Amino acid sequence: MSRVVGLDPSLSAFGVAVVEGGRVLNAASLTSGRETGHPRLEGLIERVSNWTRGALLVVIEGPSYGSGSQSQKGHHERAGLWWAITQELWRDGVAYVVVSPRTRAKYATGNGNAGKAAVVAAASTRYGLGPITDDNVADALTLAAMGARHLCWPIDVVNPDDPADVKRLTAFAAVSWPAGLPLRVAA
């Protein structure tokens, strides 16, 4: 199977995108409604697992350690969700790679400091889905595009003569891509 899944973890709107064989199959923002605590985590983990099951590679956004928007409230639960998702991937034998928020933004726009609006605009034009309004979906789609490029079936065109595209390729090259897939075979 040639499926890549991009994940933008969030407690309130978890971005997910699926690319298979060089084309976007689906992209969505998973919400947790009014749930909190363990029920919220369990629901998100289960829903995300349904998207990642059978994937060849998952590209997940890493924590944003330097973000000023990371308040103490919810930080502990967000970290728990991230670790629970990656634990589930590991347990299921799904290879995954972590991409920092700056690297994701740089791949999308050519600028690692690009804001959410710039990433949404880039994702709307680069990945063939048309207008995207949800920044979580844009982030997940960018991550899936990076994974698809790693597996040699890109969903976006990169021109090595375009300075912005050279920056995108620099961001892509900065990721510690897995050398062999799968990384672990489930028992």
KEMIMAR-652313 format. One line per 2 residues: number of its first residue (from 1); their letters; for each residue z, y, x of N, C-alpha, C, O. Coordinates in steps of 0.1 Angstrom, whole numbers, plus 2048, in hexadecimal, padded with zeros to 3 digits. Layout:
BEGIN
NUM	a	Z Y X Z Y X Z Y X Z Y X | ...
***
This chain:
BEGIN
1	ms	800 7F4 808 800 800 800 800 80C 809 806 80D 813 | 7F9 817 805 7F7 823 80D 7FE 82F 806 7F9 83A 807
3	rv	80A 82C 800 811 837 7F9 81A 83E 802 822 839 809 | 81A 84C 801 823 855 808 82A 85D 7FD 824 861 7F3
5	vg	837 85E 7FF 83F 866 7F5 846 872 7FD 84C 86F 807 | 845 87E 7F7 84C 889 7FD 858 88C 7F4 857 88C 7E7
7	ld	864 88E 7FA 870 891 7F3 876 89E 7F7 879 8A0 803 | 879 8A7 7ED 880 8B3 7F0 88D 8B2 7E8 88E 8B6 7DC
9	ps	898 8AD 7EF 8A5 8AA 7E8 8AC 8B6 7E2 8AD 8C1 7E8 | 8B0 8B5 7D6 8B8 8BF 7CF 8C0 8B9 7C4 8BC 8AF 7BE
11	ls	8CC 8BF 7C1 8D4 8BA 7B6 8CE 8BE 7A9 8D0 8B7 79F | 8C8 8CA 7A8 8C3 8CF 79B 8B4 8CD 799 8B0 8CB 78D
13	af	8AC 8CD 7A3 89E 8CB 7A1 898 8C4 7AE 894 8CB 7B7 | 898 8B7 7AE 894 8AF 7B9 885 8AD 7B9 87F 8A7 7B0
15	gv	87E 8B3 7C3 86F 8B3 7C4 86B 8A5 7C9 870 8A0 7D3 | 861 89F 7C3 85B 892 7C7 84C 893 7C6 846 899 7BC
17	av	845 88E 7D0 836 88E 7CF 831 881 7D5 837 87C 7DF | 827 87B 7CF 821 86E 7D4 813 870 7D7 80B 875 7CF
19	ve	80F 86C 7E3 801 86C 7E8 7FE 85D 7EB 805 856 7F1 | 7F2 859 7E6 7EE 84B 7EA 7DF 84C 7ED 7D7 851 7E5
21	gg	7DB 845 7F8 7CD 844 7FC 7C6 852 7FD 7BA 853 7FB | 7CE 85C 801 7C8 869 804 7C6 872 7F7 7BF 87C 7F8
23	rv	7CD 86E 7EC 7CD 877 7E1 7DA 878 7DA 7E2 86F 7DB | 7DD 883 7D4 7EA 886 7CD 7EA 87E 7C0 7E1 880 7B8
25	ln	7F4 875 7BF 7F5 86D 7B2 7FE 875 7A8 7FB 875 79C | 809 87A 7AD 813 881 7A4 81C 88A 7AC 81E 888 7B8
27	aa	821 894 7A5 82B 89D 7AB 834 8A2 7A0 82F 8A5 795 | 841 8A2 7A2 84A 8A7 797 857 8AC 79D 85A 8AA 7A9
29	sl	85F 8B2 794 86C 8B7 798 876 8AF 78E 875 8B1 782 | 87E 8A7 794 888 89F 78D 894 8A7 78B 89B 8AC 794
31	ts	899 8A9 77E 8A5 8B0 77B 8B0 8A6 777 8AD 89B 772 | 8BC 8AB 779 8C8 8A3 775 8CE 8A7 769 8D9 8A1 765
33	gr	8C9 8B1 762 8CF 8B5 755 8DD 8BA 757 8E0 8C2 760 | 8E6 8B6 74E 8F4 8BA 74E 8FD 8B1 756 909 8B4 757
35	et	8F8 8A7 75C 900 89E 764 906 8A4 770 900 8AD 776 | 911 8A0 774 917 8A4 781 91E 898 788 91F 88D 782
37	gh	922 89A 794 929 890 79B 921 883 79D 915 883 79F | 928 878 79C 922 86A 79E 917 867 794 90D 862 799
39	pr	918 86B 787 90D 868 77E 900 86F 782 8F5 86A 781 | 902 87C 787 8F6 883 78B 8F0 87C 798 8E3 87A 798
41	le	8F8 879 7A2 8F3 873 7AE 8EC 865 7AA 8E1 863 7AF | 8F3 85D 7A2 8ED 850 79F 8E0 852 798 8D6 84A 79A
43	gl	8DF 85B 78E 8D3 85D 787 8C7 861 790 8BC 85D 78F | 8CA 86B 799 8C0 870 7A2 8BB 865 7AC 8AF 863 7AE
45	ie	8C5 85D 7B1 8C2 853 7BB 8B9 848 7B4 8AF 844 7BA | 8BC 845 7A8 8B4 83B 7A0 8A6 840 79E 89C 838 79F
47	rv	8A5 84C 799 898 852 796 88F 853 7A3 883 851 7A2 | 895 858 7AD 88E 85A 7BA 889 84C 7BF 87E 84A 7C4
49	sn	892 842 7BE 88F 834 7C3 883 82F 7BB 87B 828 7C1 | 881 832 7AF 876 82E 7A7 869 834 7AD 85E 82D 7AC
51	wt	869 840 7B2 85E 846 7B8 85B 841 7C6 84F 840 7CA | 865 83D 7CE 863 839 7DC 861 82A 7DD 85C 826 7E8
53	rg	864 822 7D4 863 814 7D5 855 810 7D8 84B 814 7D1 | 852 809 7E2 845 804 7E6 83E 80E 7EF 832 80C 7F3
55	al	844 819 7F2 83D 823 7FB 83C 81E 809 845 817 80E | 832 822 810 830 81F 81E 838 828 827 83E 824 831
57	lv	839 835 822 841 83F 829 846 849 820 83F 84D 816 | 852 84E 822 858 859 81B 85B 864 824 861 861 82F
59	vi	858 870 821 85A 87C 829 864 884 821 861 889 816 | 871 885 826 87B 88C 81F 880 899 827 881 899 833
61	eg	882 8A3 81F 886 8B0 826 895 8AE 82A 89D 8A9 823 | 897 8B3 836 8A5 8B2 83C 8AD 8BE 836 8A8 8C7 830
63	ps	8BA 8BE 839 8C3 8C8 834 8BF 8D6 83B 8BA 8D6 846 | 8C2 8E0 833 8C0 8EE 838 8CD 8F3 83D 8D4 8FB 836
65	yg	8D0 8F0 84A 8DD 8F4 84F 8DF 903 850 8EA 908 84E | 8D4 90A 854 8D6 919 856 8D3 921 84A 8D3 92D 84B
67	sg	8D1 91B 83E 8CD 923 832 8D9 92A 82D 8E4 925 82B | 8D7 937 82A 8E2 93F 825 8E5 93B 816 8EF 93F 811
69	sq	8DC 934 810 8DE 931 802 8E6 924 800 8EA 921 7F5 | 8EA 91E 80B 8F2 912 80A 901 915 808 908 917 812
71	sq	905 917 7FC 913 91A 7F9 91B 90E 7FB 916 902 7FB | 928 910 7FD 931 904 7FE 931 8FC 7F1 932 8EF 7F2
73	kg	930 903 7E6 930 8FB 7D9 923 8F3 7D8 918 8F9 7D9 | 925 8E6 7D7 919 8DE 7D6 914 8D8 7E3 90D 8CE 7E3
75	hh	918 8DE 7EE 913 8DA 7FB 917 8CB 7FE 90F 8C3 802 | 923 8C7 7FB 928 8BA 7FD 920 8B0 7F5 91C 8A5 7FA
77	er	91E 8B3 7E8 916 8AA 7DF 908 8A9 7E4 902 89F 7E3 | 902 8B5 7E8 8F4 8B4 7ED 8F2 8AB 7F9 8E9 8A3 7FA
79	ag	8FC 8AC 802 8FC 8A4 80E 8FD 895 80A 8F6 88C 80F | 906 892 801 908 885 7FC 8FB 87F 7F6 8F7 874 7F8
81	lw	8F4 887 7EE 8E7 883 7E8 8DD 880 7F3 8D6 876 7F2 | 8DC 889 7FD 8D2 886 808 8D5 879 80E 8CC 871 811
83	wa	8E1 877 812 8E5 86A 819 8E3 85E 810 8DF 853 814 | 8E6 85F 803 8E4 854 7FA 8D5 851 7F8 8D2 845 7F8
85	it	8CD 85B 7F8 8BE 858 7F6 8B9 851 803 8B2 848 802 | 8BD 856 80F 8B8 850 81B 8BE 842 81D 8B7 83A 823
87	qe	8CA 840 819 8D0 833 819 8C8 829 811 8C6 81E 814 | 8C4 82E 805 8BC 825 7FC 8AF 822 802 8AA 817 800
89	lw	8A9 82C 808 89C 829 80F 89D 81F 81A 896 815 81B | 8A8 821 822 8AA 817 82D 8AD 809 827 8A7 7FF 82C
91	rd	8B5 808 81D 8B8 7FB 816 8AC 7F5 811 8AB 7E8 812 | 8A3 7FD 80B 896 7F7 805 88C 7F4 810 881 7EF 80C
93	gv	88F 7F8 81C 885 7F5 827 879 7FF 827 86E 7FC 82C | 87B 80B 821 871 815 821 872 81E 82D 87D 824 82F
95	ay	867 81F 834 868 829 840 869 837 83B 862 83B 831 | 871 83F 842 872 84D 83E 873 855 84A 878 851 855
97	vv	86F 862 849 870 86C 854 876 878 84E 873 87C 842 | 87E 87F 856 884 88C 851 87D 898 857 87A 898 863
99	vs	879 8A1 84F 872 8AD 853 87B 8B9 84F 880 8BA 844 | 87D 8C2 859 886 8CE 856 87F 8D8 84D 873 8D7 84C
101	pr	887 8E0 846 881 8EA 83D 877 8F3 844 86D 8F6 83E | 87A 8F7 850 871 900 857 864 8F9 85B 859 8FF 85A
103	tr	865 8ED 85F 859 8E5 862 850 8E4 856 844 8E5 856 | 856 8E0 84B 84F 8DF 83E 848 8EC 83A 83C 8EC 836
105	ak	84F 8F7 83B 849 904 838 83E 908 842 834 90D 83D | 840 905 84E 835 908 858 829 8FF 856 81D 904 857
107	ya	82B 8F2 852 81F 8EA 84F 818 8F0 842 80B 8F0 842 | 81F 8F4 838 819 8F9 82C 811 906 82E 806 908 829
109	tg	817 90F 836 812 91D 837 80E 922 845 807 92C 846 | 812 91B 84F 810 920 85D 81B 928 862 81B 92D 86D
111	ng	826 92A 859 831 933 85C 83E 92B 859 840 928 84D | 846 928 863 853 921 860 85D 929 859 867 923 853
113	na	85B 936 858 865 93E 850 85F 942 843 865 94B 83C | 855 93C 83E 84F 93F 832 858 93C 826 860 932 827
115	gk	858 945 81C 861 943 811 85B 939 807 850 934 808 | 863 937 7FC 85F 92D 7F2 851 931 7EB 849 928 7E9
117	aa	850 93E 7E9 843 942 7E2 837 93F 7EA 82D 93B 7E5 | 838 941 7F7 82D 93E 800 82A 930 801 81E 92C 801
119	vv	834 927 801 832 919 801 82B 914 7F4 822 90C 7F4 | 830 91A 7E9 82A 916 7DC 81B 91A 7DC 813 913 7D7
121	aa	818 927 7E0 80A 92B 7E1 802 922 7EA 7F6 91F 7E6 | 807 91E 7F5 7FF 916 7FE 7FD 908 7F8 7F2 903 7F8
123	as	807 902 7F2 806 8F5 7EC 7FC 8F5 7E0 7F5 8EC 7DD | 7FC 901 7D9 7F3 902 7CD 7E4 902 7D2 7DB 8FE 7CA
125	tr	7E1 906 7DE 7D3 907 7E2 7D0 8FB 7EC 7C4 8F8 7ED | 7D9 8F5 7F3 7D6 8EB 7FD 7D5 8DD 7F9 7CE 8D5 7FF
127	yg	7DC 8D9 7EE 7DE 8CB 7EB 7D6 8C6 7DF 7D8 8BA 7DB | 7CE 8CE 7D8 7C6 8C9 7CE 7CC 8C7 7C0 7C5 8C1 7B7
129	lg	7D8 8CC 7BE 7DE 8CB 7B1 7DC 8D7 7A8 7DF 8D7 79C | 7D7 8E2 7AE 7D6 8EE 7A6 7E3 8F6 7A7 7EB 8F3 7B0
131	pi	7E5 8FF 79E 7F1 908 79E 7FE 900 79D 800 8F7 795 | 807 903 7A7 814 8FD 7A7 81E 908 7A5 81D 912 7AB
133	td	828 906 79C 831 911 799 83F 90D 79E 848 916 79F | 842 901 7A1 84F 8FC 7A5 850 8FA 7B4 848 8F2 7BA
135	dn	859 902 7BA 85A 901 7C9 85F 8F3 7CE 85C 8EF 7D9 | 866 8EC 7C6 86A 8DE 7C9 85E 8D5 7CA 85E 8CC 7D3
137	va	855 8D6 7C1 849 8CE 7C1 840 8D2 7CD 83B 8C9 7D3 | 83F 8DF 7CF 837 8E4 7DB 83D 8DE 7E8 835 8DA 7F0
139	da	84A 8DE 7E9 850 8D9 7F6 84D 8CA 7F7 849 8C5 801 | 850 8C2 7EC 84D 8B4 7EC 83F 8B1 7EF 83C 8A7 7F6
141	lt	836 8B8 7E9 827 8B6 7EB 824 8B9 7FA 81C 8B1 800 | 829 8C3 800 827 8C6 80E 82C 8BB 817 825 8B7 820
143	la	838 8B5 814 83D 8AA 81B 834 89E 81A 832 897 824 | 830 89B 80E 827 890 80C 81A 892 813 814 888 819
145	am	815 89E 813 808 8A1 81B 80A 89E 82A 801 899 830 | 815 8A2 82F 818 89F 83D 818 890 840 812 88B 84A
147	ga	81E 888 837 81F 87A 839 811 874 838 80D 86B 83F | 809 879 82E 7FB 874 82D 7F3 876 839 7EB 86E 83D
149	rh	7F5 882 83F 7EE 885 84B 7F2 87C 856 7EA 877 85E | 7FF 879 857 804 86F 861 7FD 862 860 7FB 85B 86A
151	lc	7FB 85D 854 7F5 850 851 7E6 851 851 7DF 847 84D | 7E0 85C 855 7D2 85E 857 7CA 85F 84A 7BE 85B 84A
153	wp	7D0 863 83F 7C8 866 833 7CD 873 82D 7D4 873 823 | 7CA 87E 834 7CF 88B 830 7CA 890 823 7BE 88C 81F
155	id	7D2 897 81C 7CE 89D 80F 7CA 8AC 810 7C7 8B2 807 | 7CB 8B1 81C 7C8 8BF 81F 7BF 8C0 82B 7BF 8B7 834
157	vv	7B7 8CB 82C 7AE 8CD 837 7B5 8D6 840 7BA 8E1 83D | 7B4 8D3 84D 7BA 8DB 858 7AE 8DE 862 7A8 8D5 867
159	np	7AC 8EB 864 7A1 8EF 86D 7A8 8F3 87B 7AF 8FC 87B | 7A5 8EB 885 7AB 8EE 892 7A7 8FB 898 7AD 8FF 8A2
161	dd	79D 902 893 799 90F 897 7A0 91B 890 79F 926 894 | 7A8 917 885 7AF 921 87E 7BD 922 883 7C4 918 884
163	pa	7C1 92F 888 7CF 930 88E 7DA 92B 885 7E4 925 88A | 7D9 92E 878 7E3 929 86E 7E4 91A 86E 7EE 914 86D
165	dv	7D8 914 86E 7D8 905 86E 7DD 8FF 87B 7E2 8F4 87B | 7DB 906 886 7E0 901 893 7F0 901 892 7F6 8F8 897
167	kr	7F5 90B 88B 804 90B 889 808 900 880 813 8FA 882 | 800 8FD 876 803 8F1 86D 803 8E4 875 80C 8DC 874
169	lt	7F9 8E3 87E 7F9 8D7 886 804 8D6 890 809 8CB 893 | 809 8E2 895 815 8E2 89E 821 8DD 896 829 8D6 89C
171	af	822 8E2 88A 82E 8DD 881 82D 8CE 87F 837 8C7 880 | 821 8C9 87C 81F 8BB 87A 823 8B3 886 82A 8A9 885
173	aa	81F 8B8 892 822 8B1 89F 831 8B1 8A2 835 8A9 8AB | 838 8BB 89D 846 8BC 8A0 84F 8B1 899 85B 8AF 89D
175	vs	849 8AA 890 851 8A0 888 852 893 891 848 88F 897 | 85D 88C 890 85F 880 897 85A 874 88E 861 86D 888
177	wp	84C 873 88E 846 869 885 849 85B 889 84A 858 895 | 84B 852 880 84E 844 884 842 83E 88B 837 840 886
179	ag	844 837 895 83A 831 89D 834 825 896 828 822 897 | 83C 81D 88F 837 811 889 83D 810 87B 848 813 879
181	lp	835 80B 872 839 80A 864 838 7FC 860 82E 7F5 864 | 841 7F6 858 84E 7FC 854 858 7FC 860 857 7F4 869
183	lr	861 805 85E 86C 806 869 875 7FA 867 87B 7F6 871 | 878 7F6 85B 881 7EC 858 87C 7E3 84D 877 7E9 843
185	va	87D 7D7 84D 879 7CE 842 885 7CA 83A 88F 7C5 840 | 885 7CC 82D 890 7C9 825 892 7BA 824 888 7B2 825
187	a	89E 7B6 823 8A1 7A7 823 89E 7A2 815 8A0 796 813
***
